[in-house]
Amino acid sequence: MVDDTHHTTRVSLTAQYDHPSKARDAAAALEAAGFDKGDVKVVAGASDEILRAQRQSDPYVLQRDEVPPATGAAMGFVVGLLGFGFLGLLTGSGLVNIMGKEAAQAVGPFWAAVIAGGIGGLGLALAGYIFNAPLPLPEPPEHAPGKPDPRTFVSVLTEPGKQAAAGAALSRFEPGLLTEWQADNGEWLPQHTRA
């Protein structure tokens, strides 16, 4: 059996949109026009969430959060409460030989667990908040921080003769750039570019 996929003439149209919602609408329009979902590709430069966070970010602070500060504080409190509470329980029971075990044994295992868990939980909550909170920059930035790529690309692979319908569907949502490529014998060649 001979593989002739490289000899089939195919046409690829790619449109560039300045907002992800326009790209999603264009992809839906292509599918509604009868193009196979597997032949329609959407490649995002940046998601809506990234673009929104970039617009709302303060250029005078250094964002260093692994998680939001409130989430870091909650995670630190839970880890401190459970870890130090368990250690206090063992110390108050006399099973762990560490400095201060006499005071823990004097108040009993329950209260030793409550006190150690409360102090450890509050300490790790503070550490989790501080570690994830943004830091103010000592000097204003000389250059604006790099912005993520807001462009989103929609590409459709089709047969010759159907590119007009694909181009009409993509053009409805005002692409910044629309390019058409054609493959003859496995070699892609540019056909049209419309701005």
C-alpha positions in Angstrom: 0.0 0.0 0.0 1.4 3.4 -1.0 1.1 6.4 1.3 0.0 9.3 -0.9 -0.7 11.9 1.9 2.3 13.9 0.9 1.0 14.2 -2.7 -2.5 15.4 -1.7 -3.1 19.1 -2.3 -4.2 20.7 1.0 -4.9 24.3 2.0 -4.2 25.8 5.4 -5.6 29.1 6.5 -4.4 30.8 9.7 -5.9 33.9 11.3 -4.4 36.0 14.0 -6.8 37.6 16.6 -6.0 40.2 19.3 -8.3 38.5 21.8 -8.9 34.9 22.8 -12.7 35.3 22.7 -12.6 36.3 19.0 -10.5 33.2 18.2 -12.9 30.9 20.0 -15.8 32.4 18.1 -14.0 32.0 14.8 -13.2 28.3 15.6 -16.9 27.8 16.4 -17.9 29.4 13.2 -15.6 27.1 11.2 -17.1 24.1 12.9 -20.6 25.4 12.2 -19.6 25.9 8.5 -18.9 22.1 8.3 -15.2 21.9 8.9 -14.0 18.9 10.8 -13.2 19.7 14.5 -9.9 17.8 14.2 -8.8 20.2 11.3 -9.4 23.3 13.4 -6.6 24.3 15.8 -6.6 27.2 18.3 -3.2 28.3 19.6 -3.3 30.9 22.3 -0.5 33.4 23.0 -1.9 33.9 26.5 -5.1 33.0 28.2 -7.8 35.4 29.4 -6.7 34.9 33.0 -3.0 35.8 32.2 -4.0 38.9 30.3 -6.4 40.0 33.1 -3.8 39.5 35.8 -1.2 41.4 33.7 -3.6 44.3 33.3 -4.4 44.4 37.0 -0.8 44.0 38.3 1.0 46.8 39.9 4.3 47.6 38.1 5.8 48.8 41.4 5.7 45.5 43.2 7.5 42.2 42.6 5.0 39.4 42.3 6.5 36.3 43.8 3.5 34.3 44.8 3.5 30.5 44.3 -0.1 30.6 45.5 -2.2 33.6 46.7 -1.1 34.9 50.0 -4.3 34.0 51.8 -4.0 30.4 50.5 -0.4 30.3 51.7 -1.4 31.4 55.1 -4.2 28.8 55.3 -1.9 26.0 54.2 0.8 27.1 56.7 -1.8 27.2 59.5 -3.0 23.7 58.8 0.5 22.2 58.5 1.6 23.9 61.7 -1.5 23.0 63.6 -1.3 19.3 62.7 2.5 18.9 62.8 3.2 20.9 66.0 0.0 19.7 67.6 1.1 16.1 67.1 4.6 16.9 68.4 3.0 18.6 71.5 0.8 15.5 72.1 3.9 13.2 72.0 5.9 15.5 74.2 3.1 15.9 76.7 2.7 12.1 76.9 6.5 11.8 77.6 7.2 9.8 74.4 9.6 12.4 72.9 12.6 13.5 74.9 13.1 17.2 74.0 13.8 20.4 75.9 10.7 21.6 77.7 9.1 18.2 78.0 8.6 18.8 81.8 6.3 21.8 81.1 4.4 19.9 78.5 3.9 16.9 80.8 2.8 19.2 83.6 -0.1 20.6 81.5 -1.0 17.2 80.1 -1.0 15.8 76.5 -4.2 17.5 75.4 -3.2 21.0 76.4 0.4 20.5 75.2 -1.0 19.6 71.8 -3.4 22.6 71.8 -0.7 25.1 72.7 2.0 23.7 70.4 -0.5 23.4 67.5 -1.8 26.9 68.0 1.7 28.5 68.2 3.1 26.4 65.3 0.0 27.0 63.2 0.1 30.8 63.7 3.8 30.8 63.0 3.6 28.9 59.7 0.5 30.9 58.7 2.5 34.1 59.0 5.4 32.5 57.1 3.1 31.3 54.3 1.6 34.7 54.0 4.9 36.6 54.0 6.5 34.1 51.5 3.7 34.6 49.0 3.0 38.3 49.4 4.3 40.7 46.8 7.4 42.8 47.6 7.6 46.5 46.9 10.3 47.4 44.5 13.0 49.8 45.9 13.0 51.8 42.7 10.3 52.3 40.0 11.0 50.1 37.0 13.0 51.7 34.2 11.1 49.8 31.6 7.6 48.4 31.6 7.5 44.8 32.5 7.2 42.3 29.7 3.6 41.6 28.6 2.4 38.2 27.5 1.5 37.7 23.9 -2.2 38.7 23.6 -2.5 37.2 20.1 -4.4 34.0 19.5 -4.2 32.0 16.2 -6.9 29.9 14.6 -5.8 27.5 11.8 -7.9 25.3 9.6 -6.7 22.6 7.2 -9.0 21.9 4.3 -9.2 20.9 0.6 -8.8 23.2 -2.4 -12.1 24.9 -3.2 -13.2 25.2 0.4 -10.7 27.9 1.3 -13.2 30.7 0.4 -15.7 29.4 2.9 -13.0 29.0 5.6 -11.7 32.5 4.8 -15.2 34.0 5.1 -15.8 32.3 8.5 -12.4 33.6 9.8 -12.9 37.1 8.4 -16.2 37.6 10.2 -14.4 38.1 13.5 -11.9 40.7 12.2 -8.5 39.0 12.3 -5.4 41.1 12.4 -3.8 38.9 9.8 -5.1 36.1 7.6 -2.6 33.9 5.7 -3.2 31.1 3.2 -0.8 28.3 2.5 -1.1 25.4 0.0 0.7 22.1 0.0 1.6 20.5 -3.3 3.6 17.3 -3.2 4.2 17.8 0.6 5.7 21.3 0.1 3.9 24.2 1.7 3.9 27.5 -0.3 2.3 30.8 0.7 -0.7 31.9 -1.4 -2.3 35.0 0.1 -1.8 37.3 3.1 -4.4 39.8 4.2 -4.0 42.3 6.9 
